[in-house]
């Protein structure tokens, strides 16, 4: 089971992308817990849940350096979803990005 956390401004705009990523995971016969949250809920969520990778939505990419510091020493990879994949809601590409970061 892979746990993929997506972070955006309010956790709402990314919900469609999460659905598309879940469908892509099912198509690959992969068990995955994929969810989106608002950036101000990350620390609380990480206290209660173990994650394998964290992806930032393009609208919060400016937070990457602060997340690099927060995740230092945790072994949790961090990435930024491309604007094109986000805009096209390309769940397969974003899932593949997450899997690549976990290798």
Backbone as JSON Lines, residues from 0, in Angstrom:
{"i":0,"aa":"X","n":[0.85,-1.18,0.0],"ca":[0.0,0.0,0.0],"c":[0.89,1.24,0.0]}
{"i":1,"aa":"X","n":[0.69,2.07,-0.98],"ca":[1.41,3.34,-1.09],"c":[0.49,4.46,-0.61]}
{"i":2,"aa":"X","n":[1.04,5.38,0.16],"ca":[0.26,6.51,0.65],"c":[0.82,7.78,0.02]}
{"i":3,"aa":"X","n":[-0.03,8.45,-0.77],"ca":[0.37,9.63,-1.52],"c":[-0.46,10.82,-1.05]}
{"i":4,"aa":"X","n":[0.22,11.83,-0.55],"ca":[-0.46,13.03,-0.08],"c":[-0.22,14.18,-1.05]}
{"i":5,"aa":"X","n":[-1.31,14.77,-1.51],"ca":[-1.24,15.95,-2.38],"c":[-1.61,17.16,-1.53]}
{"i":6,"aa":"X","n":[-0.89,18.23,-1.73],"ca":[-1.12,19.45,-0.95],"c":[-1.5,20.58,-1.9]}
{"i":7,"aa":"X","n":[-2.58,21.26,-1.58],"ca":[-2.99,22.43,-2.36],"c":[-3.46,23.52,-1.4]}
{"i":8,"aa":"X","n":[-4.04,24.56,-1.92],"ca":[-4.43,25.7,-1.09],"c":[-5.49,25.29,-0.08]}
{"i":9,"aa":"X","n":[-6.59,24.71,-0.56],"ca":[-7.69,24.37,0.35],"c":[-8.0,22.88,0.38]}
{"i":10,"aa":"X","n":[-7.31,22.07,-0.42],"ca":[-7.58,20.65,-0.45],"c":[-8.76,20.28,-1.33]}
{"i":11,"aa":"X","n":[-9.41,21.28,-1.92],"ca":[-10.62,21.03,-2.69],"c":[-10.32,20.87,-4.19]}
{"i":12,"aa":"X","n":[-9.54,21.77,-4.73],"ca":[-9.31,21.77,-6.18],"c":[-8.59,20.51,-6.64]}
{"i":13,"aa":"X","n":[-7.93,19.84,-5.74],"ca":[-7.15,18.67,-6.11],"c":[-7.96,17.38,-6.01]}
{"i":14,"aa":"X","n":[-9.19,17.46,-5.5],"ca":[-9.97,16.23,-5.29],"c":[-10.26,15.5,-6.6]}
{"i":15,"aa":"X","n":[-10.48,16.22,-7.69],"ca":[-10.7,15.56,-8.98],"c":[-9.43,14.83,-9.43]}
{"i":16,"aa":"X","n":[-8.29,15.45,-9.22],"ca":[-7.02,14.81,-9.57],"c":[-6.82,13.54,-8.75]}
{"i":17,"aa":"X","n":[-7.17,13.59,-7.47],"ca":[-7.07,12.41,-6.61],"c":[-7.91,11.27,-7.18]}
{"i":18,"aa":"X","n":[-9.13,11.57,-7.59],"ca":[-10.01,10.56,-8.17],"c":[-9.39,9.94,-9.41]}
{"i":19,"aa":"X","n":[-8.8,10.77,-10.26],"ca":[-8.17,10.26,-11.48],"c":[-6.92,9.43,-11.16]}
{"i":20,"aa":"X","n":[-6.18,9.83,-10.13],"ca":[-5.02,9.05,-9.71],"c":[-5.45,7.7,-9.15]}
{"i":21,"aa":"X","n":[-6.54,7.67,-8.39],"ca":[-7.04,6.42,-7.84],"c":[-7.45,5.47,-8.96]}
{"i":22,"aa":"X","n":[-8.08,5.99,-10.0],"ca":[-8.47,5.16,-11.15],"c":[-7.23,4.61,-11.85]}
{"i":23,"aa":"X","n":[-6.2,5.45,-11.98],"ca":[-4.96,5.0,-12.61],"c":[-4.29,3.91,-11.77]}
{"i":24,"aa":"X","n":[-4.34,4.05,-10.45],"ca":[-3.76,3.03,-9.56],"c":[-4.52,1.72,-9.69]}
{"i":25,"aa":"X","n":[-5.85,1.79,-9.75],"ca":[-6.65,0.58,-9.93],"c":[-6.32,-0.1,-11.24]}
{"i":26,"aa":"X","n":[-6.12,0.68,-12.3],"ca":[-5.79,0.12,-13.61],"c":[-4.45,-0.62,-13.57]}
{"i":27,"aa":"X","n":[-3.57,-0.23,-12.64],"ca":[-2.27,-0.88,-12.49],"c":[-2.31,-1.95,-11.39]}
{"i":28,"aa":"X","n":[-3.52,-2.25,-10.89],"ca":[-3.69,-3.21,-9.78],"c":[-2.83,-2.85,-8.57]}
{"i":29,"aa":"X","n":[-2.8,-1.58,-8.27],"ca":[-1.99,-1.08,-7.16],"c":[-2.9,-0.61,-6.03]}
{"i":30,"aa":"X","n":[-2.53,-1.0,-4.83],"ca":[-3.25,-0.49,-3.67],"c":[-2.6,0.83,-3.28]}
{"i":31,"aa":"X","n":[-3.41,1.86,-3.23],"ca":[-2.88,3.18,-2.91],"c":[-3.89,3.99,-2.11]}
{"i":32,"aa":"X","n":[-3.38,4.7,-1.13],"ca":[-4.19,5.66,-0.37],"c":[-3.74,7.03,-0.88]}
{"i":33,"aa":"X","n":[-4.57,7.65,-1.67],"ca":[-4.23,8.93,-2.28],"c":[-5.24,9.95,-1.78]}
{"i":34,"aa":"X","n":[-4.74,11.04,-1.23],"ca":[-5.64,12.05,-0.68],"c":[-5.04,13.44,-0.81]}
{"i":35,"aa":"X","n":[-5.9,14.44,-0.75],"ca":[-5.47,15.84,-0.86],"c":[-5.88,16.59,0.4]}
{"i":36,"aa":"X","n":[-4.99,17.47,0.83],"ca":[-5.29,18.3,2.0],"c":[-4.81,19.73,1.75]}
{"i":37,"aa":"X","n":[-5.29,20.62,2.58],"ca":[-4.83,22.0,2.53],"c":[-3.45,22.09,3.16]}
{"i":38,"aa":"X","n":[-2.66,23.05,2.69],"ca":[-1.27,23.15,3.17],"c":[-1.19,23.39,4.67]}
{"i":39,"aa":"X","n":[-2.19,24.01,5.26],"ca":[-2.13,24.26,6.71],"c":[-2.49,23.03,7.54]}
{"i":40,"aa":"X","n":[-2.81,21.91,6.91],"ca":[-3.14,20.68,7.62],"c":[-2.04,19.62,7.53]}
{"i":41,"aa":"X","n":[-0.96,19.94,6.85],"ca":[0.09,18.94,6.58],"c":[0.71,18.4,7.86]}
{"i":42,"aa":"X","n":[1.16,19.28,8.74],"ca":[1.85,18.81,9.94],"c":[0.95,17.94,10.8]}
{"i":43,"aa":"X","n":[-0.29,18.37,11.01],"ca":[-1.24,17.59,11.81],"c":[-1.48,16.23,11.18]}
{"i":44,"aa":"X","n":[-1.65,16.2,9.86],"ca":[-1.9,14.94,9.16],"c":[-0.7,14.01,9.29]}
{"i":45,"aa":"X","n":[0.51,14.56,9.16],"ca":[1.71,13.73,9.23],"c":[1.95,13.19,10.64]}
{"i":46,"aa":"X","n":[1.42,13.85,11.64],"ca":[1.53,13.33,13.0],"c":[0.69,12.07,13.18]}
{"i":47,"aa":"X","n":[-0.4,11.98,12.41],"ca":[-1.36,10.89,12.58],"c":[-1.31,9.84,11.47]}
{"i":48,"aa":"X","n":[-0.56,10.11,10.42],"ca":[-0.58,9.22,9.27],"c":[0.81,9.13,8.66]}
{"i":49,"aa":"X","n":[1.21,7.93,8.3],"ca":[2.49,7.72,7.64],"c":[2.28,7.86,6.13]}
{"i":50,"aa":"X","n":[3.12,8.66,5.49],"ca":[2.99,8.85,4.04],"c":[4.28,8.42,3.35]}
{"i":51,"aa":"X","n":[4.13,8.04,2.08],"ca":[5.28,7.59,1.29],"c":[5.84,8.69,0.4]}
{"i":52,"aa":"X","n":[4.99,9.63,0.01],"ca":[5.43,10.72,-0.86],"c":[4.48,11.9,-0.69]}
{"i":53,"aa":"X","n":[5.0,13.1,-0.85],"ca":[4.2,14.32,-0.76],"c":[4.37,15.1,-2.06]}
{"i":54,"aa":"X","n":[3.25,15.42,-2.68],"ca":[3.26,16.2,-3.91],"c":[2.56,17.53,-3.68]}
{"i":55,"aa":"X","n":[3.21,18.61,-4.09],"ca":[2.62,19.94,-3.99],"c":[1.92,20.28,-5.29]}
{"i":56,"aa":"X","n":[0.73,20.84,-5.17],"ca":[0.03,21.34,-6.34],"c":[0.78,22.54,-6.87]}
{"i":57,"aa":"X","n":[0.66,22.83,-8.16],"ca":[1.4,23.95,-8.74],"c":[1.07,25.29,-8.1]}
{"i":58,"aa":"X","n":[-0.12,25.43,-7.54],"ca":[-0.5,26.7,-6.92],"c":[0.21,26.94,-5.58]}
{"i":59,"aa":"X","n":[0.84,25.9,-5.03],"ca":[1.59,26.07,-3.77],"c":[3.06,25.69,-3.95]}
{"i":60,"aa":"X","n":[3.54,25.69,-5.19],"ca":[4.95,25.32,-5.44],"c":[5.92,26.25,-4.73]}
{"i":61,"aa":"X","n":[5.48,27.47,-4.43],"ca":[6.34,28.42,-3.72],"c":[6.67,27.93,-2.31]}
{"i":62,"aa":"X","n":[5.97,26.92,-1.81],"ca":[6.23,26.37,-0.48],"c":[7.28,25.25,-0.48]}
{"i":63,"aa":"X","n":[7.81,24.93,-1.65],"ca":[8.72,23.78,-1.76],"c":[9.91,23.88,-0.81]}
{"i":64,"aa":"X","n":[10.55,25.03,-0.72],"ca":[11.73,25.13,0.15],"c":[11.36,24.92,1.62]}
{"i":65,"aa":"X","n":[10.21,25.42,2.05],"ca":[9.82,25.2,3.45],"c":[9.46,23.73,3.69]}
{"i":66,"aa":"X","n":[8.88,23.06,2.68],"ca":[8.59,21.64,2.83],"c":[9.86,20.81,2.78]}
{"i":67,"aa":"X","n":[10.85,21.25,2.0],"ca":[12.15,20.56,2.0],"c":[12.71,20.53,3.42]}
{"i":68,"aa":"X","n":[12.6,21.65,4.12],"ca":[13.1,21.73,5.5],"c":[12.27,20.86,6.44]}
{"i":69,"aa":"X","n":[10.93,20.91,6.29],"ca":[10.05,20.11,7.16],"c":[10.28,18.62,6.99]}
{"i":70,"aa":"X","n":[10.57,18.21,5.76],"ca":[10.72,16.79,5.47],"c":[12.16,16.29,5.62]}
{"i":71,"aa":"X","n":[13.1,17.18,5.89],"ca":[14.51,16.79,6.02],"c":[14.64,15.71,7.09]}
{"i":72,"aa":"X","n":[15.33,14.64,6.72],"ca":[15.57,13.55,7.66],"c":[14.43,12.55,7.77]}
{"i":73,"aa":"X","n":[13.31,12.79,7.1],"ca":[12.18,11.87,7.19],"c":[12.24,10.77,6.14]}
{"i":74,"aa":"X","n":[12.98,11.02,5.07],"ca":[13.03,10.06,3.97],"c":[11.81,10.13,3.07]}
{"i":75,"aa":"X","n":[10.93,11.1,3.31],"ca":[9.74,11.27,2.48],"c":[10.08,12.14,1.29]}
{"i":76,"aa":"X","n":[9.96,11.6,0.07],"ca":[10.26,12.41,-1.11],"c":[9.19,13.48,-1.35]}
{"i":77,"aa":"X","n":[9.63,14.57,-1.96],"ca":[8.78,15.72,-2.23],"c":[8.87,16.08,-3.69]}
{"i":78,"aa":"X","n":[7.74,16.39,-4.3],"ca":[7.72,16.82,-5.69],"c":[6.65,17.87,-5.89]}
{"i":79,"aa":"X","n":[6.75,18.54,-7.04],"ca":[5.75,19.53,-7.43],"c":[5.07,19.02,-8.69]}
{"i":80,"aa":"X","n":[3.75,18.98,-8.66],"ca":[2.98,18.53,-9.81],"c":[3.12,19.57,-10.92]}
{"i":81,"aa":"X","n":[3.38,19.1,-12.14],"ca":[3.54,20.04,-13.24],"c":[2.21,20.74,-13.52]}
{"i":82,"aa":"X","n":[2.32,21.98,-13.97],"ca":[1.13,22.77,-14.29],"c":[0.3,22.09,-15.37]}
{"i":83,"aa":"X","n":[0.97,21.5,-16.36],"ca":[0.22,20.87,-17.45],"c":[-0.52,19.62,-16.97]}
{"i":84,"aa":"X","n":[0.14,18.77,-16.17],"ca":[-0.55,17.58,-15.67],"c":[-1.7,17.96,-14.74]}
{"i":85,"aa":"X","n":[-1.48,19.0,-13.94],"ca":[-2.54,19.46,-13.05],"c":[-3.71,20.04,-13.85]}
{"i":86,"aa":"X","n":[-3.39,20.89,-14.79],"ca":[-4.43,21.53,-15.6],"c":[-5.24,20.54,-16.41]}
{"i":87,"aa":"X","n":[-4.59,19.5,-16.9],"ca":[-5.28,18.47,-17.69],"c":[-5.87,17.37,-16.79]}
{"i":88,"aa":"X","n":[-5.62,17.48,-15.48],"ca":[-6.06,16.47,-14.52],"c":[-5.6,15.08,-14.96]}
{"i":89,"aa":"X","n":[-4.31,14.99,-15.31],"ca":[-3.73,13.75,-15.8],"c":[-3.28,12.89,-14.61]}
{"i":90,"aa":"X","n":[-4.23,12.14,-14.07],"ca":[-3.96,11.31,-12.9],"c":[-2.89,10.27,-13.12]}
{"i":91,"aa":"X","n":[-2.82,9.72,-14.32],"ca":[-1.82,8.7,-14.62],"c":[-0.4,9.28,-14.54]}
{"i":92,"aa":"X","n":[-0.19,10.44,-15.14],"ca":[1.14,11.07,-15.08],"c":[1.53,11.44,-13.66]}
{"i":93,"aa":"X","n":[0.59,11.98,-12.9],"ca":[0.91,12.39,-11.53],"c":[1.17,11.17,-10.66]}
{"i":94,"aa":"X","n":[0.41,10.09,-10.86],"ca":[0.69,8.85,-10.13],"c":[2.08,8.35,-10.49]}
{"i":95,"aa":"X","n":[2.42,8.36,-11.76],"ca":[3.76,7.91,-12.18],"c":[4.85,8.78,-11.58]}
{"i":96,"aa":"X","n":[4.59,10.08,-11.47],"ca":[5.55,10.98,-10.83],"c":[5.77,10.56,-9.38]}
{"i":97,"aa":"X","n":[4.68,10.31,-8.68],"ca":[4.79,9.89,-7.27],"c":[5.56,8.58,-7.14]}
{"i":98,"aa":"X","n":[5.25,7.62,-8.0],"ca":[5.95,6.33,-7.94],"c":[7.42,6.48,-8.24]}
{"i":99,"aa":"X","n":[7.76,7.33,-9.2],"ca":[9.16,7.58,-9.54],"c":[9.9,8.2,-8.35]}
{"i":100,"aa":"X","n":[9.26,9.13,-7.65],"ca":[9.9,9.77,-6.49],"c":[10.14,8.77,-5.36]}
{"i":101,"aa":"X","n":[9.3,7.75,-5.27],"ca":[9.44,6.76,-4.18],"c":[10.53,5.75,-4.43]}
{"i":102,"aa":"X","n":[11.08,5.7,-5.66],"ca":[12.12,4.7,-5.97],"c":[13.44,5.07,-5.35]}
